[in-house]
Every structure is written in C-alpha cells, then in structure tokens.
Amino acid sequence: MTGQRHQQIDRLLSIMARLRDPGNGCEWDRAQTFATIAPYTIEEAYEVADAIAREDLASLRDELGDLLFQVVFHARMAEELGHFAFTDVAAAIADKMETRHPHIFGDDASGHAQTERWEALKARERADKGARSAIDEVALSLPALMRAEKLQKRAARVGFDWPDPAGAADKLREEMDELAAAEDEAGRIEEAGDLLFAAVNLVRLNGVAPEDALRAANAKFERRFRAMEVLAACDGKDFAGQPLDVQESYWQAVKASERGESS
C-alpha cells in the first residue's frame, strides 16, 4: 500500500513536470505564475468545503485531488525557480506537526493544556519568522469575515477582548446607530464595516464560528426563497411580479411549513 501511494504521488509530480516542460509542455500551464494560480487554489479549497457540506464523499475525493494538484503546481513553479520542491513542502509540514504535538511525538506524554501549548508554539513560530505584532501573519487573502474573526482571536489572546457577550452586544447597537447617522458614502462605508466587525465579535463571543453561521444562513435563505417561487408558481403567479406584502405572505408560509405548521 505504501509503495502504491508513492507511485501515485510520483505519477502526479511527473504529470506536473511534463505540463510545465519548456519545450513540450502545455502552453497554458507553462504561462502560469504563483499569482495567476492562487485564485484557483482558493476556489478549490472552497469546493472541498462545499463537498463536505453536501456530504458527498465521491465529490470530496475529486475535490481533494484538485486541491492537491494546486499544491503540486505551486511546488513545481518554486522548484523551477530553485527555491523548494514538493518534498520540501511535505517535510516542512511533517516537521511542524511533530513539533506542535510533543505529547504524541515527543517526551511530553501528559497532553496537559494542549490548546495553550499549541498557541504558544504557533506564536513562537511567528516570532521566529520576524513577527512583531500579535496580529501579524493573518492572511490578507482570507475572506473578510474569516479575517475579522482571526484578528479578534489574536487580539483576545493578549487580553484585548470583551469580558462577556453583553459588551459586544452594546457595541453592535452603538455601531447600528452610527451607521444610521452617517451623512455621506464614505461615512456609511466606514460605519458599515464597523457594524460588521462588531457583529463578528458578538457571534464569536457566543461560541459560534461566524463563517459557519453565515454559510448556514445563506443556505437557509436560498432554500426558503426557492420555496417561495415554487409556491407562487403553484398559485399561477410570477413571484417577481408580486407586491412586497404578497411576497412576505409566501415567506411566512414557507417558514410555517418548515416548522410543520398548517397553512
């Protein structure tokens, strides 16, 4: 089994090398750079998450393969430039995981304060890379919602956080008032950002991952909206052409249906 795994990895690496071959490779693959491939890498990661959300394991296998190919692609380009190769990428993450799990791979068998130790090790790694701030190395390319949460968590580790959700809730109400009072577009943009950042804080302090919560809310809205369109069609109506009060009645009907209430 081990030999088969190595064989398939070597096969994938060989395919990538062939695609990037200067003389006989694929014109499109040869033209790519880290910057042009990066959006595809992000897209593939989201497609992995989508397959997981749909509990589609066949799709998950395929999407993980697509994501692995992105890693191979970046590693190949780095190797061509003389920086590192795929084996270096694999070795680096293997070293990191062993270092971060001394209770598994080292002398500390207690597993005591595992979360605290993990965060301390990551902080030390960031410091070794030259990080000077507690919020250094929070990737700019992250979706804004996820980045807000990560920035807040980093700040919380050094004590800059609300002691309980009540303070965050008060701040959210304050930001709502400030958005309503904004007098120009620039002010509305700034206050809207503050409002969203405060909302992330409140959700986080309630022990919920904001990205997961919003993803679920999106799915719920999509499901209910499609159901409204179906109800309207069953009534012989075009949903888009109905006044808001009629559309709202369909919305309430869908919600009631989901709760198992009779119409």
C-alpha positions as CSV (number, residue, x, y, z in Angstrom):
1,M,0.0,0.0,0.0
2,T,2.8,2.4,0.9
3,G,4.5,1.7,-2.5
4,Q,1.3,2.4,-4.3
5,R,0.9,5.7,-2.5
6,H,4.4,6.7,-3.5
7,Q,3.8,5.6,-7.1
8,Q,0.7,7.8,-7.4
9,I,2.4,10.8,-5.9
10,D,5.4,10.3,-8.2
11,R,3.0,10.0,-11.1
12,L,1.3,13.3,-10.2
13,L,4.6,15.0,-9.9
14,S,5.7,13.7,-13.3
15,I,2.5,14.9,-14.9
16,M,3.1,18.4,-13.5
17,A,6.7,18.4,-14.7
18,R,5.5,17.3,-18.2
19,L,2.8,20.1,-18.3
20,R,5.4,22.7,-17.3
21,D,8.1,21.4,-19.7
22,P,9.5,24.4,-21.6
23,G,9.7,22.5,-24.9
24,N,6.8,20.1,-25.0
25,G,4.5,21.1,-22.2
26,C,1.1,22.7,-22.2
27,E,1.1,26.3,-23.3
28,W,-1.4,27.3,-20.6
29,D,0.3,25.6,-17.8
30,R,3.7,27.0,-18.8
31,A,2.3,30.5,-18.8
32,Q,1.1,30.4,-15.2
33,T,2.6,32.1,-12.2
34,F,2.0,31.9,-8.4
35,A,-0.3,34.9,-8.7
36,T,-2.4,33.5,-11.6
37,I,-2.8,30.1,-9.9
38,A,-3.6,31.5,-6.5
39,P,-7.3,32.2,-7.3
40,Y,-7.7,28.6,-8.5
41,T,-6.2,27.4,-5.2
42,I,-8.7,29.3,-3.2
43,E,-11.5,28.2,-5.4
44,E,-10.5,24.5,-5.0
45,A,-10.4,24.9,-1.2
46,Y,-14.0,26.2,-1.2
47,E,-15.1,23.3,-3.5
48,V,-13.7,20.9,-0.9
49,A,-15.7,22.7,1.8
50,D,-18.8,22.5,-0.5
51,A,-18.4,18.8,-1.0
52,I,-18.2,18.3,2.8
53,A,-21.3,20.4,3.4
54,R,-23.2,18.3,0.9
55,E,-21.8,15.1,2.5
56,D,-20.8,14.0,-1.0
57,L,-17.7,11.8,-0.4
58,A,-17.3,11.0,-4.1
59,S,-17.1,14.7,-4.8
60,L,-14.8,15.2,-1.8
61,R,-12.3,12.7,-3.2
62,D,-12.3,14.5,-6.6
63,E,-12.1,18.0,-5.0
64,L,-9.2,16.9,-2.7
65,G,-7.4,15.8,-5.8
66,D,-7.9,19.1,-7.4
67,L,-6.6,20.9,-4.3
68,L,-3.6,18.6,-4.1
69,F,-2.9,19.4,-7.7
70,Q,-2.8,23.1,-6.8
71,V,-0.1,22.3,-4.1
72,V,1.9,20.3,-6.7
73,F,1.5,23.2,-9.2
74,H,2.9,25.8,-6.8
75,A,5.7,23.5,-5.6
76,R,6.7,22.8,-9.2
77,M,7.0,26.5,-10.1
78,A,9.0,27.1,-6.9
79,E,11.3,24.2,-7.9
80,E,11.9,25.7,-11.3
81,L,13.0,28.9,-9.6
82,G,15.4,27.0,-7.4
83,H,13.5,27.7,-4.1
84,F,11.9,24.4,-2.9
85,A,10.2,21.3,-4.3
86,F,7.2,19.2,-3.3
87,T,9.3,17.0,-1.0
88,D,10.3,20.1,0.9
89,V,6.7,21.2,1.3
90,A,5.8,17.7,2.7
91,A,8.9,17.7,5.0
92,A,8.1,21.2,6.3
93,I,4.5,20.3,7.3
94,A,5.6,17.0,8.8
95,D,8.2,18.7,10.9
96,K,5.7,21.3,12.0
97,M,3.1,18.7,13.1
98,E,5.7,16.8,15.1
99,T,6.9,19.9,16.8
100,R,3.3,21.0,17.6
101,H,2.4,17.6,19.1
102,P,5.1,16.9,21.7
103,H,2.6,14.8,23.7
104,I,2.4,12.5,20.7
105,F,5.8,12.6,19.1
106,G,8.0,13.9,21.9
107,D,8.7,13.5,25.6
108,D,5.5,15.2,27.0
109,A,3.1,12.4,27.4
110,S,0.6,14.3,29.6
111,G,-1.2,16.2,26.9
112,H,-1.8,18.9,29.6
113,A,-3.0,22.3,28.4
114,Q,-2.9,21.1,24.7
115,T,-4.6,24.2,23.3
116,E,-2.4,26.6,25.3
117,R,0.7,24.8,24.2
118,W,-0.4,24.7,20.5
119,E,-1.0,28.5,20.6
120,A,2.3,29.1,22.3
121,L,4.1,27.0,19.7
122,K,2.4,28.9,16.8
123,A,3.3,32.2,18.5
124,R,6.9,31.1,18.8
125,E,7.0,30.1,15.1
126,R,5.6,33.5,14.1
127,A,8.2,35.2,16.2
128,D,11.0,33.1,14.6
129,K,9.7,34.4,11.2
130,G,10.1,38.0,12.4
131,A,6.6,38.8,13.6
132,R,6.4,41.8,15.9
133,S,2.7,42.1,16.5
134,A,0.1,39.7,17.9
135,I,-1.9,40.1,14.7
136,D,1.0,39.6,12.2
137,E,0.5,37.0,9.5
138,V,-3.2,37.0,9.4
139,A,-3.5,36.4,5.7
140,L,-4.9,39.4,3.7
141,S,-6.3,37.0,1.2
142,L,-8.8,35.5,3.7
143,P,-12.5,36.3,3.2
144,A,-13.2,39.4,5.2
145,L,-15.5,37.6,7.6
146,M,-12.9,34.9,8.5
147,R,-10.1,37.5,8.7
148,A,-12.1,39.6,11.1
149,E,-12.6,36.6,13.4
150,K,-8.9,35.7,13.3
151,L,-7.9,39.3,14.1
152,Q,-10.2,39.3,17.0
153,K,-9.0,36.0,18.3
154,R,-5.4,37.1,18.1
155,A,-6.2,40.3,20.0
156,A,-8.1,38.2,22.6
157,R,-5.0,36.1,23.3
158,V,-3.2,39.2,24.7
159,G,-6.2,40.3,26.7
160,F,-7.9,42.7,24.3
161,D,-11.4,41.4,24.3
162,W,-14.8,41.9,25.8
163,P,-15.2,40.0,29.1
164,D,-18.6,38.8,28.0
165,P,-21.1,39.0,25.1
166,A,-23.0,41.8,26.7
167,G,-20.3,44.3,26.0
168,A,-20.1,43.2,22.4
169,A,-23.9,43.4,22.0
170,D,-23.8,47.0,23.3
171,K,-21.1,47.8,20.8
172,L,-23.2,46.3,18.0
173,R,-26.1,48.6,18.9
174,E,-23.8,51.6,19.0
175,E,-22.5,50.8,15.5
176,M,-26.0,50.4,14.2
177,D,-26.8,53.9,15.4
178,E,-23.6,55.3,13.9
179,L,-24.4,53.7,10.5
180,A,-27.9,55.3,10.6
181,A,-26.4,58.7,11.4
182,A,-23.7,58.6,8.7
183,E,-24.1,61.5,6.3
184,D,-22.1,60.5,3.2
185,E,-21.0,57.5,1.3
186,A,-17.5,57.4,2.9
187,G,-19.1,57.5,6.3
188,R,-21.6,54.8,5.5
189,I,-18.8,52.5,4.2
190,E,-16.8,53.1,7.4
191,E,-19.7,52.6,9.8
192,A,-21.0,49.6,7.8
193,G,-17.5,48.0,8.2
194,D,-17.5,48.7,12.0
195,L,-21.0,47.2,12.2
196,L,-20.0,44.0,10.5
197,F,-16.8,43.8,12.6
198,A,-18.9,44.2,15.8
199,A,-21.3,41.5,14.6
200,V,-18.5,39.1,14.1
201,N,-17.3,39.9,17.7
202,L,-20.7,39.2,19.2
203,V,-21.1,35.9,17.3
204,R,-17.6,34.8,18.2
205,L,-18.2,35.5,21.9
206,N,-21.3,33.4,21.8
207,G,-19.1,30.5,20.8
208,V,-20.2,30.3,17.2
209,A,-17.9,30.5,14.1
210,P,-19.2,33.5,12.1
211,E,-18.3,31.9,8.7
212,D,-20.2,28.7,9.6
213,A,-23.2,30.7,10.9
214,L,-23.4,32.9,7.8
215,R,-22.9,29.9,5.5
216,A,-25.9,28.2,7.2
217,A,-27.9,31.4,6.9
218,N,-27.2,31.7,3.2
219,A,-28.3,28.1,2.7
220,K,-31.5,28.7,4.6
221,F,-32.3,31.9,2.7
222,E,-31.7,30.2,-0.6
223,R,-33.9,27.2,0.4
224,R,-36.7,29.5,1.5
225,F,-36.5,31.8,-1.5
226,R,-36.7,28.9,-3.9
227,A,-39.7,27.5,-2.0
228,M,-41.5,30.9,-2.3
229,E,-41.0,30.9,-6.0
230,V,-42.5,27.4,-6.2
231,L,-45.5,28.4,-4.1
232,A,-46.2,31.4,-6.3
233,A,-45.9,29.2,-9.4
234,C,-48.4,26.7,-7.9
235,D,-50.8,29.7,-7.5
236,G,-50.2,30.6,-11.1
237,K,-48.3,33.8,-10.2
238,D,-44.9,35.1,-11.1
239,F,-43.2,35.7,-7.7
240,A,-41.1,38.6,-9.1
241,G,-44.2,40.5,-10.2
242,Q,-45.9,40.4,-6.8
243,P,-46.1,43.3,-4.3
244,L,-44.0,43.1,-1.2
245,D,-46.9,42.2,1.1
246,V,-47.7,39.2,-1.1
247,Q,-44.1,38.1,-1.3
248,E,-44.0,38.4,2.5
249,S,-47.0,36.2,2.9
250,Y,-45.2,33.5,0.8
251,W,-42.2,33.9,3.1
252,Q,-44.3,33.4,6.2
253,A,-45.9,30.4,4.6
254,V,-42.6,28.8,3.8
255,K,-41.4,29.4,7.4
256,A,-44.6,27.9,8.8
257,S,-44.2,24.9,6.5
258,E,-40.7,24.3,7.8
259,R,-42.0,24.5,11.4
260,G,-44.6,21.9,10.5
261,E,-47.5,24.3,11.0
262,S,-50.7,24.1,8.9
263,S,-51.3,26.9,6.5
